[in-house]
Amino acid sequence: MNLAKTWSVALNGIEPFSLEVEVSTNDAAGSDNFLSIVGVPDTTVRESKERVRSAITATGFHFPRGSTTISLAPAGIKKSGSALDLPIAMALIASCDPNFPSAFLHETIFIGELALDGRIRSVNGALAMALHAREKGFKQIYIATENAKEAAIAEGVKVYPVENLREVYHSLLGEITIEPIKTDLSTLFKSENNHNAVDFAHIKGQQALRRGLEIAACGGHNLIMIGPPGCGKTLMARSFSTILPRLDLEEALKVTQIHSIAGTLEAHQALITQRPYRSPHHTVSEAGLLGGSSNPRPGEVSLAHRGVLFLDELPEYKRSTLEVLRQPMESGDVQISRASGTCRFPADFTLIAAMNPCPCGFWGSSQKECRCNSMQIQRYRNRISGPLLDRIDLHLEINPLSQEELMTKANGESSLLIRERVEKARALQHQRFGNSRTNSSLNTKELEDVCELDQTSRQLLQQAINSLDLSARAYDRILRVSRTIADLEASESIQAEHIGEAIQYRSLDRKLW
């Protein structure tokens, strides 16, 4: 009986863990092959034995005959994905080759899917796996060439790009030299890609909406736009990410890990340096929005982590789908529970939503007559629950551009200038609460500490509570937005005009229809 052991990294949701691959072979000439994989493998891992068998044979290595057992430890965690093909193959080769340098295996990580001819294919989650390998003290990683640039972000561990099984074998024997990939993380992070940016300078009119979006960016507030078709809601939402503060390195690494695991990272892209923008269609399922499946993977709310989740035509989404947003909007993460265990995904995003004022879209419009009756309008509005609206800080009403505005050349402020003001306001919040905290995340105790009101402001807010019948959560939202407006103007205290402006952004709390 021959024994061999290799190491790899697997993923439980988005959390990586070290994986020990043990192979026990009883290579009996003339015997039939019998290969079993134990350690809670999923279908993809169970099927790997056929890919591995073909790849080893096609590249000229000896595949053991007789009884072979492959154990994946720790045995109690479900293993999924095709990244275990390469470590399984190397363990099988090592068990049959007395010349194999087994001493190097305890400090080496193998990651990759095998083609039937022995080529090594890319896998999802390479960055998360490489960072975990570095954390656990492994010295080198063998991985597909397509994943090497991404994995090399984990500085401190050598990343060897390999094309096929034979390259891995001869490199370990020292018969060929493969240069490890080197990535200058600081240079990579500073290089900013703006190919999909829509600058605010290109947008005509809509000064009130621009002001509301700037406030939302300063305090990390959720926002909904209400206006007829064609007034620029989608364009403004797409441009919103250009006025958000730049990602710092830690945020960029986390965002890249999530997109790498989800398989949405562009080919040969090493690091995401732009804030994500996600806009799922209104037919998206609850699992698609929140994340899930039998092997939990990130949903749209996690793919929008540290960025923007844009939901256009909000009332057209299933109500049950929208309701699952309530928990991540409060906590900034998503917990997926399955029989096999629980996974937690980060989901700290800014929600930008858009809707028409009525089913036909022209209630209150001066350009076209509305065809909806009051019952249809009320039914349309009721598709969005009160608790969800309470979690949206800013309600902005938008009017279409006039003919004069439409024919005039755009001359508004650029995204760069607005972003500078946003970053200054964010800096005040970070000084007050610590990094990554914004006014939108203030709890009740913090609101009492930083949102003291004078008599005039208190009376104004009391009148709004009585006239709009505001909930306790809506009251807190007004205070948070007021604090952001004060920060935007570098005011130490909240003034009555700040409260007044914040109250104006609660239009859906009024009886509009």
N, C-alpha and C positions, 0 to 999 in steps of 0.2 A: 504494500500500500504506500502511495506517494502523497505527500502533503505539500501545499503551497498556499501562500497568503499574499493578497494585495490590498491596497486601500483606495477608497474613493470617497466622494461626498454625495449625499442624496438630499432631497428636499422634502420637508413635511409642511405643506402649504408654501410659505416663503421662508421658513426657517431651515437652514442647512444643518446637517449633522454628519459626523464621521461614520463611514461605512466600511466594515471589515469583510472582505471577500475571501472565504476559505474554500479550498478545493481538496477533496480526497478522491484519488483515483486508484483503481485496481486494474492496471493495464494488462489484461490477459489476451494473448494472441489467439485469434480465431473466435473470440467471444463476440457476441452481439453488443452494440452500444446501448447503454442504459444510463441516461443522464437526468438527474432530478435537481431542482432548485428549491431550497427551503429557506424560511425567514420571512413569510408573509409577502411574497411577490405578487404584483398585479399582473394583468394579462400581458402588458408590454414586456415586463421583466421575464415572465414565463416563456414568452416567444423568443427571447434573446438567445436561447440555446440553439435554435435553428440558424439564426444569423451568425452566431459565434462559430458553430460547426462549419458552415460554408466558408466563412472568412478564413479560418485557420487552414482548412484544406486547400483553398484557392491560392494561398500565399506560400504553400509548400511546407508548412509545419505539420508535426505529427499530432493527430487528434487521438486522445486515449480511447482504447476499446475496453470493453467490460463495464463495470459499474463505476459511475462517477457521481459524487454528491457535491453540490455547490451550496454553501451556507452563507447567508447574508445576515450579518450581525450589526446592531442589536436585533434580535429575532422578533421582538414584540412590536416593532414599528413597521407599518406597511411601506413597501418599497414600490416606487412607480417611476416610469420614464425609461428612456433608452440609453441614458448616460452610463449605465452599468455594463454595457456590452464590452467596452475596452478593458476594464479591470477584470472581468470574468475571463476574457480571452487570454490576458497576460498571466493570470493564475493557472489556467489550463496548460499554457505553454511551459510555464516554470515547473509545473508538476511532472512534465515529461522530458525536460531537458536538464541533465546534470551540470551543463556548462553555464546555465543561466545565473547571472549575478544576483542571487536572492538577497544578499546583504543590503542592496540599494532599495529594495522594495518597501522597507519599513519607513522610509523617508520620502516616498514618492506617491503622488496622487495621479490616478488615471481617470480621465473623463472623456467619453465619446461614444457615439453610436457607430456600429459597424455595418458597412454594406456587404453584400454577399461575396464581393471580390476582394474584401480586405481593406477597402478605403474607409477612412474615418470621417464621419459626418458631424456637423455642428449640433449642439443641443441647447435647450433653454436653461437659463439660470447660471451661466458660466461665471459671472462676476460674484454672485453670492457664494458659489462654491469655492472660488479662489480666495476670497476674503476669509472664509472659514478655514481653509487649508493653511493660510498664513497664521491665523490665530492659534491653530493647534500645533504649530511648529514644524510642519512639513517643509522640505527643502525645495522640491521641484514638482512641476505639474506637466503631464503630457496631455495635450488637448488638441482638438481639430484646429487647423489653420484659421478657419473662419471665426473661431471663438478666441483665438490667442490674443488679439489686441484688446479685447474686452477684459479677459482674465488678467492681462499684464498690469491693469490698474492696481491690482493688489501688490504693491511694491514690497520687496523683501522675500519673495518666493520666485524662483526661476520658472518661467513659462516657456515650454518647448512646443512650437507648432509642428504638428506631424500630419502627413497626408495619408499614411496607410500603416497597417500592422507591422510590416517588415521594417519600416523606418524606426518604429519604437524599439523593436527587438535589437537591431544593430546599433542604435544609439546607446542602449543600456549596456551592450557588450563593449562599447568604446570603439567600434569599427567605423562608424561615421560620426561626424561632428555636426550637431544642430545648434545654431546660435539661438539663445533665448531671446524672446521678444522684450524690448525695452520701451517703456512709455514714460514720457515726461508729463506727469500728472498736472503740474502747475501750468505748463504751456497748453496742455489739452483743455484744461478747465477755463483758461482765459480766452480761448478761441470761441467766439460766440457766433452761432449760425442764425441768421435772420431771414432765411429764404422764405418763410411763411408768415412773416410779420406784416400786420396791417397797421400802419401808423395813424395816430389820431389826427395828424396834420392833413390827411387825405379825406377826412369826414367833414361834411358840410353841416352847419347849423347845430341844432340839438344841444344848446348850451346847458340847459337844465340836466339833461341826461349825462353829459360829460362831467358835470359837477357831481352827480350822484355816483357815477362810476369811480371817480377819484376818491370820494369818501369811502366807498366800498373797498377799494384797494388799500387805503390807509389803515383801516381797522380790520380787514379780513372779513367784512360783512357779506352775508348772502343778500341777493338782490333779485327782484322780479320787475320786468318791464311790461307795461300794459299799453298797447297801441294798435292801430289798424295795420293791415298788411302793407308792406312797402315803405314803412317809415324808418327803417334802418336798424331794427332790433338785432338781427343776426350779425350784421356788420360790426355793430358796437360790441357785441359779445365776443366776436373773434379778435377784436383789437384790445380787449381788456387785459389779456396777459402781457401786452407790451408795456403796460404802466405798472405792473407788479414789480416789487424789488427783485433783483437778480438772485438766482439760487446760490446759496453758499455751497462749499465743497461737500459738507456732510449731507445736505439735502440732495445734491446732485447724485451722490453715490446711492442713496436710498431710492430715489426715483428710478435710476438706471437699473438697480436690482429688481424692482417690481416689474418694469417693462421687459427685462431680460427673462424673468421667470414666466411671464405671460406670453412671451414669444412675439411681442410687438416692437422689439428693438430692431432698427433698420440694419441691413446687412453691413458688416464691418464697422458699425458705429460703436465706439468704445464708451462714450459718456454722454448722457443727456445734459445739456447745459441750459436749455430753455424750459420754462415752466410748462407742464403738460396742458393741453387743451383737448377735452373729450366732449363729443356731442353725439350721444347715442340716439337712435331713432325712437320714436314714441312706441314702436312695437317691441321694444326691448323687454325681456323677461325679468322677473325678480332676481333669478340667479345671474343673469347677464349684468344686471346693474350692481348687485351687492357682492357677487362672487359665489362660487359653490361648485357643484358637480360631485361625483363620487370621490374624485381626487381634487380637493378644493383648490381653486386657482383664483387669482384676483379678478374682481369685476370692474366695471367702469368707475365706481367711486374710488377704488384703490389706484387705478390707472391715472386718475386725476389728482392723486396725492401731491400736495404742495402746488397745485395748479388750479385749473378752472374746469368745472363740470357744467356744461351748457345744456339745458333742457328746453328746446324750442317747442312751441305749442303745448304748454304744460297741461292744460285740461284734457288733451288727447291721450295722455298716458293713462294706463289702468290705475285706478285709485289704489288698489292693493300694492302695485309696484311703487307708487310714490310714497306710500306709508313706510316702506322699509328704509327710506332715507332719514327718518326722524332720529333714529339712534346714532348713526354715524355723524349727522350734523351736530349733535350735542357732544359726542365723546371723541370724535376724530379718528375712530378705528372701527373695524368690523370684526365680529366674532362669528365664525362658521362652525357649527357643531354637527358632527356626524357620529355614527356608531363607533367608528375607528378612532375618534378623538376630536379635539377642538383646535381650530386654527384661528389666529388673529392676524388680520391684515390692516396696515395703516390706511387711513382714509381721511386725511386732513385737507379738505378742498374748499374752494369758494364756489358756492352754487350761484349761477346766473341763469335765471329762468325768463321765459317770454310767453306772453299770451295775448290773444285778441280781447277786446273789451266785451265781445258778444260772439255768438256762433257765426254770424256773417262777417263780423270784423269791423263794422262801421257804426257802432253805437256811439253817439256824441260827435260824429264826424261832420264837418261842414262841407265836405267834398262829395259825399255820397250818402244817400238815405239808408238808414238801418231797416232791415226787414224783420227783425226779431221782436216778439212780444215779451212782456215782463217775465212771464213764466219760463220761457226758453232761456232768457238771460240769466235768471236765478238758477235754473238747473245747470247751466253751463258753468257758472261760478262755483256751484256746490260740488263740482268734481274735484276741487281742491279743498282738503279738509282744513278746519280752523287750526288744529294743532300744527299742521305743516306751515300754514301762513304765519303763525306765531314765531316760527323759527327763521323766517325770512325778515331781515332787519329793514330793508329798504324797498318800498313800493313806488316805482317811478312811472308816471303817466307820460306818454309820448304822443306828440302830434306830428302828422306828416309835414314835410318841408313845403313852404310856400313856393310859388313859381319864381319869385325873386331869389329866394335862397337856393333853389334848384339850379338856376342859371348863373349864379355867382360862383366864382372860383373859390375853392376851399382855402381858408387862411387861418385855421385854428392852430392852437399850440401843438407842438410835436409831442409824441409819446415820451421822448427823452426828457423834456422839460417837466412834464407831469410826473414822470417817475422820480425825478430828483426831489420833488415836494413830498411824494409818497414815502421815499426812503428817509427823509428827515422826520416825518411824523412817526414812522415805524421805529426810528432810533429812540425817540422819546418813550415809546411803549416798552422797548427792550430795556431801557434804563430803569423803568418803573417795575417791570415784571420779570425780566430775564429774557434770554434769547428765545425766539420762536413763539413768544406770546404776543397776542394782539388784543385789542379792546373787545373783540367779538367773543373771546373766551373768558371774560371776567366772571367770577362767581359772585354770589350775593355779598359776601364779606368784602371782597375787593371793590365792588360797586359802592358800598358805603364809604370806603376809605378814599376813593379817588373821584367820586361824583357828588361832592357836597354842593347843595344848591342854596342860593340866596332866596329871600322872600319872594321876589318877583318871579324868579324861575319856578319856584315851588307852586305858586298860584297858577301860573300858566299850565304847568303839567297837570295840576288838579282839575282844571277846566277841561283839558283834553281827555282825561280819564272819565269824567262824567259824561261828556258829550259823545265820545266814541265807544263808551262801554269797553274799555281796554282790559284785557286779561293781565294777570300778574307778569306773564312772560313778555307781553307786548310792552308793558311799563319798563321792564328791564332793558328791552331792546332800545327803547327811546333813550334811556340813560347811556347805554353803550355808544350809540351813534352820536349823541351829544358830546361825549368825551372825545370821540374821534374828530369831530368838527373842531373842537377846541384845540386838539393836538395839531390839526392841520394849520391852524392859525397861530400856533405856538403860544396859546393862552394857558396859563397855569390853572385857572378856574373855569368852570362852565358858566357861561352868561345866558341871559334870557333869550338872546337871538339864536344861540346854539340849540336851545331846547325847542324854540319855535321852528327852526329849520328841520330838526329831527322829527317833529310831529307831522310836518308836511309829507314826510316819506312813509306815512302809514295810511295811504289812501284806501287800501282794501279793507281797513277796519271800519270805514264809513259805509253807510247805507247808500251805495252808488245807484242801485237799481230798484 
